[in-house]
Amino acid sequence: MKRGQLSDYFEGVGVKRLSAVDAEPKTSNQHEVGTTKKMRDDFLGENHQERFPAIYIWLGGDQEGFTEESWATHYDARLNKPRAAEWRLYYPSNPVTEAMKAGDTLFLAKDQGGVLWFIVAPEGSTSEQQLFWLFGLRPEGKSFVSREFSDEEPELDFAARFILDEIGVEFEEPEADKLDSIIDRFGTTFPKTAEFSDLARLTLPEVRAEDDPDAALIAWLDHEEALFRRLERRVVSSRIEAGFTSADGTDVDGFISFSLSVQNRRKSRMGHSLENHMAAVLRAHDIRHVRGAITEHKHKPDFLFPDLETYQAAPAGGDARLTMLGAKSTCKDRWRQVLAEAEKISRKHLLTLEPGISEPQTGQMEASGLQLVIPSPVHGSYTDAQRGWLWSVGDFIGEVRARQGQL
């Protein structure tokens, strides 16, 4: 199935490190950034005082961001003057521009609908590293570095679509209609996540975890995500068509409640799907494990190896046969929760799908005795130094199998 390209969503992007003049009106008494000739040639154009609809996004250091819809104006500050043209993008004050500061990175992209995406990420943050990798650009010097997207771009892989989803880009599978025959059985209701995960694996019979556990895990997750989004579109469309009305008129509370339920389902489903498919990988490799076993202080590690009985019988100092694995689709700052989930196991393992986690954060994980396990197709979003430390799913299975050989 085709997965689309960046050019399906964006015409081009520019990246720069914000200076005090760019980011802090108190310093410059302005709300603008200068654009380059290449940006104007590639995607911005040179229409004096063109007012673009704009989406402003702040991606905080902990990746908890916020979005503001507004506008931005592109103009030539030296129009009708003898000096050479000087193009600038004026932005109004809003919560995003008020949060940004010198040293942050600005990603300025124009989508295929003519909307500007004004995305700001703190220097050294995971969000910054993810966007560097997604757009294939890093800031150099004081001006924007930019590129135009073309149909020659590679197809979007799992990591790229993960990042697009994180910044709020809604994407439709190019061949999504081929999925309809699979989800027709559900009508306009959502099945339980376990049932959906089973269906995703069943309808990809050519994928075998025994052959490549990393590729299988990503293929199953990718397929389930596509199925879910297609069904979600059907469910949401049906509910909107039914309308939101009450005895008093428009049911605003009902609409808000429904909207929140859609968002919450999206957030929680991926984590459960990751656990379901990882369990299938472990079964395919005959790895003894238990899900959700209760350890000290009522903690429940996602996966405990080989079983709860072996864990309970082990001394406080642990047992070489024991392993634990947490599973979180995104880490953010929640990875620290895993550290307390099995006191008898000193070195923890955490499976995540999150691409491009920053070097400072992975350094903290390593120093805390946490080994990150990431499917190998996502490793490309990490730096060379990080890839030398990361484990793949196959690496983890090999380690657990060796430990269980001692049983």
C-alpha positions as CSV (number, residue, x, y, z in Angstrom):
1,M,0.0,0.0,0.0
2,K,1.3,3.5,-0.9
3,R,2.1,5.7,2.1
4,G,2.4,9.1,0.5
5,Q,5.2,11.7,0.5
6,L,6.0,14.9,2.3
7,S,5.1,16.7,-1.0
8,D,1.5,15.5,-0.6
9,Y,1.3,17.8,2.5
10,F,4.0,20.5,2.1
11,E,5.4,22.6,-0.7
12,G,8.5,23.5,1.2
13,V,10.1,24.4,4.5
14,G,12.7,26.8,5.9
15,V,14.6,26.3,9.2
16,K,16.5,28.8,11.3
17,R,17.8,29.3,14.8
18,L,15.9,32.2,16.2
19,S,17.9,35.3,17.3
20,A,16.8,37.8,19.9
21,V,15.7,40.1,17.1
22,D,13.5,37.4,15.6
23,A,11.9,36.1,18.8
24,E,11.8,38.8,21.4
25,P,9.8,41.9,20.5
26,K,11.1,43.6,23.7
27,T,14.6,43.4,22.1
28,S,13.7,44.3,18.5
29,N,10.3,46.0,18.9
30,Q,9.3,43.9,15.9
31,H,7.3,40.7,15.2
32,E,9.0,39.5,12.1
33,V,11.6,37.2,10.5
34,G,13.5,37.8,7.3
35,T,13.0,35.3,4.4
36,T,15.5,34.2,1.8
37,K,15.4,34.3,-2.0
38,K,15.4,30.5,-2.1
39,M,12.4,30.3,0.2
40,R,10.5,32.8,-2.0
41,D,11.4,30.9,-5.2
42,D,10.5,27.5,-3.7
43,F,7.3,28.1,-1.9
44,L,6.6,31.6,-0.4
45,G,6.4,33.7,-3.6
46,E,7.0,37.4,-3.8
47,N,3.5,38.9,-3.5
48,H,3.9,42.1,-1.5
49,Q,1.8,42.1,1.7
50,E,0.4,38.6,1.0
51,R,-1.5,37.5,4.1
52,F,-1.3,33.8,4.8
53,P,-3.5,31.8,7.1
54,A,-1.1,30.3,9.6
55,I,-1.0,27.6,12.2
56,Y,1.4,28.4,15.1
57,I,2.7,25.5,17.1
58,W,4.8,25.5,20.2
59,L,6.5,22.2,21.1
60,G,7.8,22.5,24.6
61,G,10.9,20.7,26.0
62,D,8.7,17.9,27.4
63,Q,6.8,17.8,24.0
64,E,3.6,19.1,25.6
65,G,2.8,21.7,23.1
66,F,-0.1,24.0,22.1
67,T,-1.5,25.4,18.8
68,E,-2.9,28.7,17.8
69,E,-4.6,29.5,14.4
70,S,-3.9,33.0,13.1
71,W,-2.2,34.7,10.1
72,A,1.1,36.0,8.9
73,T,2.0,38.7,6.3
74,H,4.9,38.5,3.8
75,Y,6.0,41.8,2.6
76,D,9.0,43.8,1.0
77,A,10.2,46.3,3.6
78,R,12.0,48.2,0.9
79,L,9.3,48.4,-1.8
80,N,9.6,51.6,-3.9
81,K,13.0,52.3,-2.3
82,P,16.3,52.5,-4.2
83,R,17.9,49.8,-2.0
84,A,17.6,46.1,-2.8
85,A,14.4,44.3,-1.7
86,E,14.2,43.0,1.9
87,W,11.4,40.5,2.4
88,R,10.1,39.8,5.9
89,L,7.3,37.7,7.4
90,Y,5.3,39.6,10.0
91,Y,3.6,37.5,12.7
92,P,1.1,38.8,15.2
93,S,1.6,38.3,18.9
94,N,0.0,35.0,20.1
95,P,0.7,32.4,22.8
96,V,3.3,30.6,20.6
97,T,5.3,33.7,19.7
98,E,5.2,34.8,23.3
99,A,6.6,31.4,24.4
100,M,9.5,31.3,21.9
101,K,12.9,32.8,22.7
102,A,16.3,33.2,21.2
103,G,18.0,29.9,20.6
104,D,14.8,28.1,19.7
105,T,14.4,26.6,16.3
106,L,11.7,27.8,13.9
107,F,10.4,25.5,11.2
108,L,8.4,27.6,8.6
109,A,6.5,25.3,6.2
110,K,3.8,26.0,3.6
111,D,1.3,23.3,3.1
112,Q,-0.5,22.4,-0.2
113,G,-3.5,24.4,0.9
114,G,-1.5,27.6,1.2
115,V,-1.4,27.6,5.0
116,L,1.9,28.5,6.8
117,W,3.0,26.2,9.6
118,F,5.0,28.2,12.1
119,I,6.5,25.5,14.4
120,V,8.9,26.3,17.2
121,A,10.9,23.8,19.2
122,P,13.4,24.4,22.0
123,E,17.1,23.8,21.2
124,G,18.2,20.3,22.1
125,S,14.6,19.0,22.5
126,T,13.2,15.7,21.2
127,S,10.7,17.7,19.0
128,E,13.6,19.6,17.4
129,Q,15.5,16.4,16.6
130,Q,12.4,14.8,15.2
131,L,11.7,17.7,12.9
132,F,15.3,18.0,11.7
133,W,15.0,14.4,10.6
134,L,11.6,14.7,9.1
135,F,12.4,17.7,7.0
136,G,16.0,16.8,6.3
137,L,17.3,20.3,7.4
138,R,19.3,21.8,10.2
139,P,19.9,25.5,10.7
140,E,23.1,27.1,9.5
141,G,24.2,30.7,10.2
142,K,21.8,33.5,10.8
143,S,19.4,33.0,7.9
144,F,16.9,30.4,6.9
145,V,18.0,27.1,5.3
146,S,15.2,25.8,3.1
147,R,14.1,23.2,0.6
148,E,11.3,22.5,-1.7
149,F,9.5,19.1,-1.6
150,S,9.1,17.1,-4.8
151,D,7.5,13.9,-6.0
152,E,11.0,12.4,-5.9
153,E,10.9,12.3,-2.1
154,P,10.9,8.8,-0.5
155,E,7.6,7.4,0.8
156,L,6.7,8.4,4.3
157,D,7.6,5.6,6.7
158,F,6.2,4.8,10.1
159,A,8.5,7.3,11.9
160,A,7.7,10.1,9.5
161,R,3.9,9.6,9.9
162,F,4.3,9.4,13.7
163,I,5.9,12.8,13.7
164,L,3.3,14.3,11.3
165,D,0.6,13.1,13.6
166,E,2.4,14.6,16.6
167,I,2.3,18.1,15.1
168,G,-1.3,17.7,14.0
169,V,-1.1,16.9,10.3
170,E,-4.2,14.9,9.4
171,F,-3.3,12.3,6.7
172,E,-5.4,9.9,4.7
173,E,-4.0,6.7,3.4
174,P,-3.6,7.1,-0.4
175,E,-5.3,3.7,-1.0
176,A,-7.5,3.7,2.1
177,D,-10.5,2.5,0.2
178,K,-8.9,-0.9,-0.1
179,L,-9.3,-1.3,3.7
180,D,-13.1,-0.9,3.7
181,S,-13.8,-4.6,3.1
182,I,-11.8,-5.4,6.3
183,I,-13.6,-3.0,8.5
184,D,-17.1,-3.4,7.1
185,R,-17.9,-5.9,9.8
186,F,-17.8,-3.2,12.5
187,G,-20.3,-0.8,10.9
188,T,-19.9,2.5,12.8
189,T,-18.7,1.1,16.1
190,F,-15.2,0.5,17.5
191,P,-14.2,-3.0,18.5
192,K,-12.0,-3.7,21.5
193,T,-8.4,-3.0,20.8
194,A,-7.4,-6.6,21.2
195,E,-9.9,-7.6,18.6
196,F,-8.6,-4.9,16.2
197,S,-5.0,-6.0,16.8
198,D,-5.9,-9.6,16.1
199,L,-7.6,-8.6,12.9
200,A,-4.6,-6.5,11.8
201,R,-2.3,-9.5,12.1
202,L,-4.8,-11.9,10.5
203,T,-5.1,-9.7,7.4
204,L,-1.3,-9.6,6.9
205,P,-0.7,-13.3,6.6
206,E,2.6,-12.7,4.7
207,V,4.2,-11.0,7.8
208,R,6.0,-13.4,10.1
209,A,7.5,-12.3,13.4
210,E,9.7,-15.5,13.3
211,D,11.5,-14.1,10.3
212,D,12.0,-10.4,11.4
213,P,10.4,-9.4,14.7
214,D,11.2,-5.7,14.2
215,A,9.6,-5.5,10.7
216,A,6.6,-7.5,11.8
217,L,5.9,-5.3,14.8
218,I,6.0,-2.2,12.6
219,A,4.0,-3.8,9.8
220,W,1.2,-4.9,12.2
221,L,1.1,-1.5,14.0
222,D,1.1,0.4,10.7
223,H,-1.7,-1.8,9.3
224,E,-3.8,-1.5,12.4
225,E,-3.3,2.3,12.4
226,A,-4.5,2.5,8.8
227,L,-7.6,0.4,9.6
228,F,-8.3,2.4,12.7
229,R,-8.2,5.8,10.9
230,R,-10.4,4.5,8.2
231,L,-13.0,3.2,10.7
232,E,-12.6,6.4,12.8
233,R,-13.4,8.5,9.7
234,R,-16.6,6.4,9.1
235,V,-17.7,6.6,12.8
236,V,-17.0,10.3,13.1
237,S,-18.8,11.1,9.8
238,S,-21.8,9.2,10.9
239,R,-22.0,11.0,14.2
240,I,-21.6,14.4,12.7
241,E,-24.3,13.6,10.1
242,A,-26.6,12.7,13.0
243,G,-26.0,16.1,14.4
244,F,-25.7,17.4,18.0
245,T,-29.0,18.7,19.1
246,S,-30.9,18.9,22.4
247,A,-34.2,20.3,23.7
248,D,-32.5,23.7,24.0
249,G,-31.0,23.7,20.5
250,T,-27.4,22.8,19.6
251,D,-25.9,20.3,22.0
252,V,-22.5,22.0,22.5
253,D,-21.6,19.9,25.5
254,G,-22.4,16.7,23.5
255,F,-20.2,17.9,20.7
256,I,-17.3,18.7,23.0
257,S,-17.7,15.3,24.8
258,F,-17.7,13.4,21.5
259,S,-14.6,15.4,20.3
260,L,-12.7,14.6,23.5
261,S,-13.7,10.9,23.3
262,V,-12.2,10.8,19.8
263,Q,-8.9,12.4,20.9
264,N,-8.6,10.1,24.0
265,R,-9.3,7.0,22.0
266,R,-6.5,7.9,19.6
267,K,-4.1,8.5,22.5
268,S,-4.8,5.3,24.4
269,R,-5.3,2.9,21.5
270,M,-1.7,3.0,20.2
271,G,-0.2,2.0,23.6
272,H,-2.6,-1.0,23.9
273,S,-1.9,-2.0,20.3
274,L,1.9,-1.9,20.9
275,E,1.5,-4.3,23.9
276,N,-0.8,-6.6,21.9
277,H,1.5,-6.9,18.9
278,M,4.6,-7.2,21.1
279,A,2.9,-10.1,22.9
280,A,2.3,-11.7,19.5
281,V,6.0,-11.3,18.7
282,L,7.0,-13.0,22.0
283,R,4.6,-15.9,21.4
284,A,6.0,-16.4,17.9
285,H,9.5,-16.8,19.4
286,D,8.3,-19.0,22.3
287,I,9.5,-16.4,24.9
288,R,7.9,-17.1,28.3
289,H,6.3,-13.9,29.7
290,V,3.4,-12.6,31.7
291,R,1.5,-9.3,31.0
292,G,0.5,-7.0,33.8
293,A,1.8,-9.0,36.7
294,I,1.7,-7.2,40.0
295,T,5.0,-6.6,41.7
296,E,6.0,-4.5,44.7
297,H,3.7,-1.6,45.8
298,K,1.1,-2.7,43.3
299,H,3.2,-1.8,40.3
300,K,2.3,-3.6,37.0
301,P,5.2,-3.9,34.5
302,D,3.8,-4.4,31.0
303,F,5.9,-7.6,30.5
304,L,7.6,-9.7,33.1
305,F,10.0,-12.6,32.1
306,P,9.8,-15.5,32.6
307,D,6.8,-15.4,35.1
308,L,5.6,-14.0,38.3
309,E,6.5,-17.1,40.3
310,T,10.2,-16.8,39.4
311,Y,10.1,-13.1,40.3
312,Q,8.5,-13.7,43.7
313,A,11.0,-16.5,44.6
314,A,14.0,-14.4,43.7
315,P,16.0,-12.7,46.5
316,A,15.9,-8.9,46.8
317,G,19.1,-8.7,44.8
318,G,17.4,-10.3,41.8
319,D,17.9,-13.3,39.6
320,A,19.9,-13.5,36.3
321,R,16.9,-15.1,34.6
322,L,14.6,-12.1,35.3
323,T,13.8,-9.4,32.8
324,M,11.1,-6.7,32.6
325,L,9.9,-4.6,29.6
326,G,7.8,-1.5,29.7
327,A,5.9,-0.5,26.6
328,K,5.0,3.1,25.8
329,S,4.2,4.3,22.3
330,T,5.7,7.7,23.3
331,C,8.2,8.3,26.1
332,K,8.0,12.0,26.9
333,D,8.9,12.2,30.6
334,R,6.9,9.1,31.5
335,W,9.9,6.8,31.0
336,R,10.9,7.3,34.6
337,Q,7.7,5.4,35.7
338,V,9.3,2.2,34.5
339,L,12.2,2.5,36.9
340,A,10.0,1.6,39.9
341,E,8.0,-1.2,38.3
342,A,10.1,-4.3,39.4
343,E,12.6,-3.6,42.3
344,K,14.3,-7.0,41.9
345,I,15.4,-6.2,38.4
346,S,18.1,-3.5,38.4
347,R,18.3,-2.9,34.7
348,K,15.0,-2.0,33.1
349,H,14.0,-2.2,29.4
350,L,11.6,0.1,27.7
351,L,10.0,-0.5,24.3
352,T,8.8,2.7,22.5
353,L,7.9,3.7,19.0
354,E,8.9,7.3,19.4
355,P,11.4,8.5,16.8
356,G,14.3,10.9,17.4
357,I,14.4,11.2,21.2
358,S,17.0,13.8,22.0
359,E,20.5,12.8,23.1
360,P,20.2,14.5,26.5
361,Q,17.1,12.4,27.3
362,T,18.6,9.1,26.1
363,G,21.7,9.9,28.1
364,Q,19.5,10.3,31.2
365,M,17.9,6.9,30.4
366,E,21.3,5.2,30.1
367,A,22.5,6.8,33.4
368,S,19.3,5.6,35.1
369,G,19.9,2.0,34.2
370,L,17.2,2.0,31.4
371,Q,17.8,0.3,28.1
372,L,15.7,1.7,25.2
373,V,14.3,-0.9,22.8
374,I,13.1,0.6,19.5
375,P,12.0,-1.3,16.3
376,S,14.9,-1.1,13.8
377,P,12.9,0.7,11.1
378,V,12.7,3.7,13.5
379,H,16.5,3.7,14.3
380,G,17.2,6.0,11.3
381,S,15.7,8.9,13.1
382,Y,18.4,8.7,15.8
383,T,21.9,10.0,15.7
384,D,24.9,7.7,14.9
385,A,26.0,7.9,18.6
386,Q,22.5,6.9,19.8
387,R,22.2,4.0,17.3
388,G,25.2,2.4,18.8
389,W,23.4,2.2,22.1
390,L,19.8,1.4,21.0
391,W,18.5,-2.2,21.1
392,S,16.2,-3.5,18.4
393,V,13.3,-5.9,19.2
394,G,15.5,-8.7,17.8
395,D,18.3,-7.7,20.2
396,F,15.9,-7.8,23.1
397,I,14.5,-11.2,22.2
398,G,18.0,-12.6,21.9
399,E,18.9,-11.4,25.3
400,V,15.7,-12.8,26.9
401,R,16.1,-16.1,25.2
402,A,19.7,-16.4,26.5
403,R,18.4,-15.7,30.1
404,Q,15.6,-18.2,29.7
405,G,18.1,-20.8,28.6
406,Q,19.2,-20.8,32.2
407,L,15.8,-22.1,33.4
